[in-house]
Amino acid sequence: MSERVRLTKDWFHNPIKCKIMRYGQFIDPWYGLESVEISEEQVEALKQGKVLYFDDDEYATVIRLEERKEE
């Protein structure tokens, strides 16, 4: 069991970017593949600036909607 930490924007210093894929396209599962399904409610929460969190008992993941760049 690890220590709990506070979720801050610092965790998004250099985030991984997701790609949009279609069924039928080829992907590389690397060393394994986990699937995550989100609900419409969770999509709306992302649009409201909230963050999604999940873990697989080994690794934790946080997802946010990319912040708009100021022009």
Backbone as CSV, one residue per row, in Angstrom:
resi,resn,N_x,N_y,N_z,CA_x,CA_y,CA_z,C_x,C_y,C_z
1,MET,0.855,-1.181,0.000,0.000,0.000,0.000,0.890,1.229,0.000
2,SER,0.572,2.180,-0.812,1.366,3.400,-0.897,0.706,4.516,-0.104
3,GLU,1.435,5.606,0.030,0.886,6.779,0.718,-0.067,7.527,-0.199
4,ARG,-1.072,8.100,0.394,-1.995,8.935,-0.375,-1.358,10.294,-0.578
5,VAL,-1.589,10.883,-1.745,-1.056,12.210,-2.074,-2.193,13.081,-2.572
6,ARG,-1.998,14.377,-2.458,-3.010,15.332,-2.929,-2.891,15.484,-4.442
7,LEU,-4.030,15.450,-5.120,-4.073,15.653,-6.565,-3.986,17.145,-6.858
8,THR,-2.970,17.537,-7.598,-2.784,18.931,-7.999,-2.469,18.976,-9.495
9,LYS,-2.456,20.165,-10.040,-2.116,20.323,-11.459,-0.665,19.941,-11.737
10,ASP,0.166,19.876,-10.709,1.566,19.491,-10.897,1.705,18.098,-11.507
11,TRP,0.717,17.232,-11.278,0.775,15.887,-11.846,0.670,15.935,-13.371
12,PHE,0.249,17.049,-13.930,0.073,17.183,-15.369,1.195,18.009,-15.994
13,HIS,2.378,17.976,-15.388,3.518,18.749,-15.894,3.856,18.358,-17.336
14,ASN,3.923,17.077,-17.628,4.254,16.604,-18.971,3.381,15.380,-19.281
15,PRO,2.073,15.578,-19.463,1.165,14.438,-19.589,1.303,13.693,-20.914
16,ILE,0.953,12.429,-20.877,0.852,11.615,-22.091,-0.399,12.060,-22.845
17,LYS,-0.304,12.149,-24.142,-1.454,12.545,-24.967,-2.113,11.307,-25.558
18,CYS,-3.428,11.255,-25.531,-4.194,10.139,-26.087,-4.376,10.323,-27.585
19,LYS,-4.478,9.216,-28.276,-4.791,9.221,-29.705,-6.227,8.751,-29.882
20,ILE,-6.880,9.244,-30.893,-8.221,8.790,-31.232,-8.079,7.667,-32.253
21,MET,-8.684,6.523,-31.946,-8.593,5.354,-32.815,-9.999,4.893,-33.183
22,ARG,-10.096,4.121,-34.257,-11.351,3.515,-34.677,-11.223,2.002,-34.552
23,TYR,-12.337,1.320,-34.298,-12.319,-0.140,-34.313,-11.848,-0.608,-35.680
24,GLY,-11.017,-1.615,-35.717,-10.490,-2.153,-36.968,-9.071,-1.682,-37.257
25,GLN,-8.655,-0.568,-36.628,-7.289,-0.102,-36.814,-6.339,-0.990,-36.019
26,PHE,-5.082,-1.051,-36.438,-4.066,-1.816,-35.740,-3.417,-0.964,-34.669
27,ILE,-3.179,-1.572,-33.497,-2.508,-0.902,-32.383,-1.412,-1.818,-31.866
28,ASP,-0.484,-1.281,-31.112,0.591,-2.061,-30.501,0.304,-2.168,-29.011
29,PRO,0.018,-3.354,-28.487,-0.290,-3.487,-27.071,0.933,-3.440,-26.162
30,TRP,2.121,-3.307,-26.714,3.370,-3.261,-25.954,3.475,-4.450,-25.016
31,TYR,3.523,-4.246,-23.711,3.695,-5.349,-22.754,2.388,-5.760,-22.097
32,GLY,1.291,-5.314,-22.612,-0.023,-5.612,-22.070,-0.973,-4.508,-22.464
33,LEU,-2.237,-4.762,-22.319,-3.222,-3.761,-22.706,-4.373,-3.790,-21.708
34,GLU,-4.693,-2.659,-21.164,-5.849,-2.513,-20.282,-6.864,-1.644,-21.006
35,SER,-8.106,-1.954,-20.855,-9.142,-1.110,-21.457,-9.865,-0.354,-20.343
36,VAL,-10.199,0.881,-20.645,-10.910,1.745,-19.705,-12.140,2.268,-20.424
37,GLU,-13.263,2.216,-19.757,-14.501,2.719,-20.340,-15.008,3.851,-19.459
38,ILE,-15.353,4.979,-20.088,-15.891,6.089,-19.314,-17.331,6.351,-19.735
39,SER,-18.097,6.893,-18.810,-19.514,7.154,-19.044,-19.727,8.571,-19.568
40,GLU,-20.918,8.828,-20.067,-21.278,10.182,-20.489,-21.169,11.142,-19.299
41,GLU,-21.552,10.671,-18.122,-21.444,11.484,-16.909,-19.990,11.875,-16.647
42,GLN,-19.077,10.942,-16.885,-17.661,11.238,-16.687,-17.141,12.196,-17.755
43,VAL,-17.633,12.071,-18.981,-17.264,13.017,-20.042,-17.705,14.421,-19.639
44,GLU,-18.913,14.546,-19.129,-19.415,15.847,-18.678,-18.573,16.374,-17.514
45,ALA,-18.162,15.495,-16.600,-17.316,15.913,-15.479,-15.988,16.464,-15.997
46,LEU,-15.417,15.836,-17.020,-14.184,16.340,-17.626,-14.408,17.738,-18.202
47,LYS,-15.535,17.940,-18.868,-15.853,19.246,-19.457,-16.019,20.318,-18.384
48,GLN,-16.375,19.900,-17.157,-16.541,20.829,-16.033,-15.224,21.085,-15.296
49,GLY,-14.124,20.519,-15.817,-12.820,20.747,-15.199,-12.452,19.732,-14.134
50,LYS,-13.266,18.692,-13.974,-12.944,17.653,-13.002,-11.968,16.657,-13.621
51,VAL,-11.404,15.795,-12.795,-10.389,14.841,-13.214,-10.894,13.430,-12.931
52,LEU,-10.632,12.500,-13.843,-10.963,11.099,-13.619,-9.751,10.394,-13.015
53,TYR,-9.990,9.485,-12.080,-8.929,8.736,-11.409,-9.306,7.263,-11.403
54,PHE,-8.340,6.407,-11.674,-8.547,4.968,-11.488,-7.213,4.311,-11.204
55,ASP,-7.285,3.110,-10.625,-6.066,2.339,-10.390,-6.350,0.867,-10.662
56,ASP,-5.275,0.112,-10.880,-5.401,-1.327,-11.126,-4.711,-2.127,-10.022
57,ASP,-4.648,-1.550,-8.839,-3.971,-2.137,-7.674,-2.455,-2.136,-7.802
58,GLU,-1.923,-1.551,-8.870,-0.478,-1.407,-9.018,-0.128,-0.003,-9.488
59,TYR,-0.836,0.467,-10.495,-0.602,1.798,-11.035,-1.883,2.611,-10.942
60,ALA,-1.732,3.912,-10.757,-2.874,4.828,-10.734,-2.787,5.736,-11.959
61,THR,-3.942,6.153,-12.441,-4.013,7.017,-13.620,-4.984,8.153,-13.346
62,VAL,-4.619,9.358,-13.762,-5.524,10.500,-13.708,-5.676,11.035,-15.126
63,ILE,-6.891,11.423,-15.470,-7.202,11.920,-16.813,-7.933,13.243,-16.669
64,ARG,-7.525,14.207,-17.447,-8.245,15.481,-17.481,-8.412,15.902,-18.926
65,LEU,-9.326,16.799,-19.157,-9.500,17.408,-20.461,-8.378,18.429,-20.638
66,GLU,-7.744,18.428,-21.789,-6.642,19.346,-22.031,-7.098,20.791,-21.818
67,GLU,-6.286,21.563,-21.120,-6.626,22.970,-20.875,-6.448,23.761,-22.143
68,ARG,-7.331,24.711,-22.336,-7.235,25.580,-23.519,-6.042,26.510,-23.378
69,LYS,-5.365,26.717,-24.491,-4.216,27.612,-24.522,-4.697,29.048,-24.670
70,GLU,-4.132,29.936,-23.864,-4.454,31.357,-23.972,-3.787,31.926,-25.215
71,GLU,-4.529,32.691,-25.991,-3.962,33.298,-27.209,-3.679,34.754,-26.981
